[in-house]
């Protein structure tokens, strides 16, 4: 199992910024609202999930 950093139990003292179009931001905010999350929660959860998948895939390739 892949060990990923927890996002809910530790203090958040680092900042991450990204430039997106107004349409993208609106789309992301809509998705967040539909899932009952804030935009930050949606971005953090989605990015965490995508990063874990990428790392797991790369680890799998390294063992082949």
N, C-alpha and C positions, 0 to 999 in steps of 0.2 A: 504494500500500500504506500502511496506517495505521501510524504509528510509535507503539508502546506502550512504557511503561516495562518494563524487564527486572525479573523478580522473583527470579532465582536468583543473579546475579553481584554484586549490590551489598549493602552492609551494611543490615540492617533496623533502623533506629533510630526509626521512627515506630510508634505504636500505634493500633489500631482496635478498638473494642469494640462489641458489639451485644447487646441483651437478646433472648433467645428463650425459648420454653417448654421444659420438660424433654423433652416429646415431640419437638419440633423438634431439639433437641440430640442426642437419641438417634438420630433418623433421619439426621442429618448425620454422626454418628460411624459409623453403620452403612455409609453410602455411602463414607466415607473408608476404612474397613477393607476394604470390597469392592474398592476400587481400589488398595489398597496404599499409601495416603497417610495422613498425619496429618490431624487435623481442620483445623489451620491451613493446611496445603497445599491441602486441598480447597476451603476458603473463599477463599483467595487466588487459586488457579487459576480457580475458577468466577467469582469477581467480576471478575477481570482480563478473562476471556473475554466476560462480559456487558457490561462497560464498553466494551470495544473494539467490540463489535457496535453498541451504542447510538451511540457517537461516529461510527462509519463511516456508519450510517444517517442521522444528522443532517447529516454532511458531504455526503452524496449529495443530501439534500433541499435544501441550501443552493445546490447547483449546478444545480438544475432551473429 
